[in-house]
Each structure stands twice: as structure tokens, then as C-alpha cells.
């Protein structure tokens, strides 16, 4: 069964299609690629699995098709890799009507989206996410970026896709560690916005852990619904969208300071959510039973809930460069209770420092 | 006397202030920088001339001030130079409320604008152009970019500034070659849009050549008026804005193929306009007297009106990657008559090839 959601952004609105086998559905792509050159941007791991099928689908939808395979991994979310996309497009004399099609996980999606935002000052793109993390989070909402050695996602653009096509069957090929990392973002939606969804995740945890198709379909759909609703309210993160960053202030610091690729993004977010929940308790915002419940659910999936042993100065240095910060103050997303997060701009630095001494 | 024009783009509207000594006018900057960190981005040539004064002005306007000096020249309009801006901003933990202030010519303006478009997914910037070319053209309209070895301005974004502050007194320090290059873009506005302005440029040519303040003030103001009106109609170049590219299809090929920095942008545009005018005659669109008149005016300023002796394949290769092209066809801006240019998407390739054999 195929679901269709909309991200409502006026003239930039677009559909999210979710279902099994959608990689073969030429109709979903036709409006976006007919009469155009489509460039499939993917990585060396995903290419042998799905690039040929997607190319055939795009050709049936009326596109001429280029393929660009990048190296795989967060460590390659760099300018050098981005430039490989530009090199290939320019060598093929790809014009402004070219559409990029991102086939892969969050790294491929972010790189492709940023390439689309900046090639010839902006062209269209379609997201075809093949990891759970990309399907429930990074493919939706138009955040695109590359990393800088001094901070994750520091260089980028808001650039919405023309469509998101989620083929849930691609999750079958996902390595266990990557699959579990994606569950962290699913849990996040429950934690920040919908305690009933969190209840459901707890109920279905065993089914989700073994990739039950029915449970997964609901988890992906509900995650995308929540993300789409929040993005529709606040496309460029001037307010409520920052809630989606729950766990990410700590998590991005973990990813950057540990060296990109050592922790998967979802793993770092899981440990970051555990930290944010504990700090919410320390600040008297949330009850400890709520934090314990969140941490237990993450741990049940096998996600890390303890951060690496960084020096406090390392935490503060990386967290000091977070994009949510204002005027030298660190902004954090904290829990009031499960299902209700808030953006805290008044974090006490001495309290944060004490916490980072013993998180 | 200070003039104030507006670029009307709804919520992205902004003023262009034009006058002598505006570098010292804190009031013009106050609304854009107060309570913020301002980062002056300039180059090693301009920094010793004006950076100190502008920093003092921004501080009087209530900003804390960083300074970032880049190497000078078109050859440095690259990712490596852009990354020096990001390095400096991240080292200073500059947040999303930081405002970049571009102090310099077109290269500094384009790099700074693109850095503003992409630092933490977009921050504000103010343009303070110090070359004639930047004052009459590149600082207005929100086109930002870096070059790629395979094509000029191929990677970039549309990102409007919050304000443009043109201090005409800075032109006194401009080397003659750079000053003359800027006159090419002034002539362009007359050629494509306003034959009375072209008449006026011919009448005032001697005064303009010797940088007469009164003549310059009018030339800059009228150029900015025309640019602002065209940009207001078509911010993202889906139609009429392409007219501003008169001479640029040939010109960009000259700049890229000769090696960035060998030809100044205005010089390449002058030779490109001469080529476009001659090709318009060859195509039966314009009378030869009109092309001759345009070429004579450019030559009178000492601008080049003959292209370099590239092989025809080199022309076609670089022109084949122009951003205006669609579906493998080269788009050109051609003259119907002086004061009236048109976008031609139906250029006959055999005729263009014949022309490039003997331009």
C-alpha cells in the first residue's frame, strides 16, 4: 500500500510517496523528469544495488540519465566530493533544467541537495532515500549541507526537493548498525512531539527491531507526517523547527569531535538525546522517570546512550559553534515531558559545564 | 549629494545608497549591523585603503567587527578562497546573526555573497563595492558565485544583500585598467535598454574617461536604476533578466578559456558585446551602423573589441556550458537595435560556427 503525504510550502510544496517497490514506479517520477536530463547521484555501496533499476525507471519516465557514484560515508560529506558532482555535470554540459536524483542515505541526500542548490545557482532535485534515517528525516525538509572540520553541516542551503520517493523495500539491504541508527530519529519524533507515537514505538519495539514491514510502514509514515507538519510551519528554522534538533547539539559535537564517520549520525543523536534528557532533569524541567524511559527505549534498540569521554573544553568548543546559538549563548532543545520539547536559549553555562564534567 | 534607490523584491527589498564619502556614514549601516558581529570581507589590495575606516563606521553603528582579507583577483574566486571565509567565521564562533560586509570589487562581492548564502545555511550581507564594475553591476541583484575550471560562475546562489552602499569616492583609488573595464557594463545598460542613456554616454565620454564626479554620479545612478528595475521584474532570471547577460556568453568563454584573471571581466564583456553586436548584424537582426556605433564607443574608452584567437572548438565548448542554454542549444542575447536587446534561443549552430571561424 502506498501513502502520499504533502509538505505544504506554498509554491514549494511537494509530495512524499511511501511504499514498497516504488523504485520501479515511473509515474511517481514522470512530472519531475520528463524531457530532462536526470543525474542519479549515489554512492559506491548503493549503486550496485539500485542504480540500474532507478535509471530504467527514470528512462521509462522520459528522462535521459547520467550516473554519478560518490565514495560512501560521512567522512566524504565534503567540498571535494561535492565538486565531483559539479565536474560530472559540467563535463556533460548539464543545463539548468537538469534534475538531480539522490539515491542513498543522508550523506548522499545532503550532498545532492546542496549540489542542486548551487549548480548554476539552483536546479531541481528528487530525493530517493534508501536508509531508514534518510527515509524518516534527512530526505524531507530541504536542509542540505556539507561538513566543515570545525563543525557538522556548517556550509549548506535550504533547498526543497521536488518530491521524495521512499521505497521501504530498500531497507532490506541496510546493514543492522545503519538500520538501528535510523530508529533513533523515529524515537525522536515521539519524544519531542507525540507521546502516543512513543507509546506505540515501545509496544512495537520487537517488531521494529526485526524490520516488520507493517510496523515499519507506520513508523516511517508517522515520522514523515510529524516532520512535514513542523517544516510547513517553519521552513527556515526561525522557531519551532529547532525542536527537530533534539539531541543534535550534543550529537553534532560527538560526530565532529570524534572524526566524521566514527559515530553514525543516528548513534550520535541517540547519545545526544540521552544527554539532553538527563540535562533536562538536572535543570528541573523534566522528571527523571521521563528521561529514564527515553534512555531505556534507545538502549533496547541497541543504541548508545553514553557519550564518548571528551574533555569538557572539547564539548564547549564544538557546541559553541552550533547553528542554533545566538550572541555567544548555547541554545539547547530540552524536554518538559515526553512528547513535549522546548527550545531553551537561557541555558546556564556554569550548569552546562558542570553537567559536561559528569554527563 | 546622496541618492537612494530601492530594489523592489517584496520582503527581500533593499536600498542602494550612492554618494561620496558614504564609507563614513554609520547611519546607513545601523539597521543592518547593530547588536551583531559584522565581518568585513575584503582583499589584500583594498584592505589597507578602506578596511580601517569601514570598521570604525561599523563599530559606531553598534557592531563588533571581524576582518577577513582574501587574495586579490579573479583567479582566486574559488572554493579554496571561499573556505578561508568559513574558517575565519567558525574560528570566531560566528553565529547566524552575523552579517558579512563585502568591501571590494566583483570578486569580493561574489565570494562574500556566496559565503553569506551558505554559511550555516544563510546569513545576511551588505555590499560595499569599491570598483566601478561592482558599483554599477555585480553588487546589485543577488547573484553570487565562484568559478569552476570548466566555467565562470558555475557554482553559486541567488542571495540578495540587505543593502548596497556605493561610496563613489573609492573610485579615485582604482587603477585605470579596472576603471575602464567598469565602463563596459555602463555602456551595456545603454545598449540593451536605453538608447538615450547611450547618447548621454557618448556625449559625456571624455568626462567619464577622466572620472568627472558629476558624470560618474549620473552614470552609476542610471546604471543601478536600470539594473534594479530589471531584477525587480525577474529576480531569478527566468526571462528578462537574461538581457543583462548581453556580451557575457562570449565574454565568459573568453575569461574561462584564457585563464581566470588574464582578461578583466569588463574587458571580456566589451569584446563579447562587440561580438554579439556583429553576430546580430550577421543574423539580419540589427543594422551594421548600430554595431559600428557600439564598437566605436567601447574602443573610444580603450576597451578591447576583438576577441582572442581561440579555436572554434574552444568557443563552442565553453559557450556550450553557459547557464542560459537549454536542451543543448546555445542561448544568446542579441541586439535588434541600440537600446533594445532580445534573448535568442533559436541560434543556428552552423551560422554561429561560421561566425566563430571569423568573428
Boltz contact constraints between the chains, C-beta under 6 A:
constraints:
  - contact:
      token1: [A, 79]
      token2: [B, 79]
      max_distance: 6.0
  - contact:
      token1: [A, 86]
      token2: [B, 148]
      max_distance: 6.0
  - contact:
      token1: [A, 90]
      token2: [B, 150]
      max_distance: 6.0
  - contact:
      token1: [A, 90]
      token2: [B, 151]
      max_distance: 6.0
  - contact:
      token1: [A, 90]
      token2: [B, 321]
      max_distance: 6.0
  - contact:
      token1: [A, 93]
      token2: [B, 320]
      max_distance: 6.0
  - contact:
      token1: [A, 93]
      token2: [B, 321]
      max_distance: 6.0
  - contact:
      token1: [A, 95]
      token2: [B, 325]
      max_distance: 6.0
  - contact:
      token1: [A, 95]
      token2: [B, 326]
      max_distance: 6.0
  - contact:
      token1: [A, 118]
      token2: [B, 155]
      max_distance: 6.0
  - contact:
      token1: [A, 118]
      token2: [B, 157]
      max_distance: 6.0
  - contact:
      token1: [A, 120]
      token2: [B, 323]
      max_distance: 6.0
  - contact:
      token1: [A, 121]
      token2: [B, 156]
      max_distance: 6.0
  - contact:
      token1: [A, 121]
      token2: [B, 157]
      max_distance: 6.0
  - contact:
      token1: [A, 121]
      token2: [B, 158]
      max_distance: 6.0
  - contact:
      token1: [A, 148]
      token2: [B, 86]
      max_distance: 6.0
  - contact:
      token1: [A, 150]
      token2: [B, 90]
      max_distance: 6.0
  - contact:
      token1: [A, 151]
      token2: [B, 90]
      max_distance: 6.0
  - contact:
      token1: [A, 155]
      token2: [B, 118]
      max_distance: 6.0
  - contact:
      token1: [A, 156]
      token2: [B, 121]
      max_distance: 6.0
  - contact:
      token1: [A, 157]
      token2: [B, 118]
      max_distance: 6.0
  - contact:
      token1: [A, 157]
      token2: [B, 121]
      max_distance: 6.0
  - contact:
      token1: [A, 158]
      token2: [B, 121]
      max_distance: 6.0
  - contact:
      token1: [A, 320]
      token2: [B, 93]
      max_distance: 6.0
  - contact:
      token1: [A, 321]
      token2: [B, 90]
      max_distance: 6.0
  - contact:
      token1: [A, 321]
      token2: [B, 93]
      max_distance: 6.0
  - contact:
      token1: [A, 323]
      token2: [B, 120]
      max_distance: 6.0
  - contact:
      token1: [A, 325]
      token2: [B, 95]
      max_distance: 6.0
  - contact:
      token1: [A, 326]
      token2: [B, 95]
      max_distance: 6.0
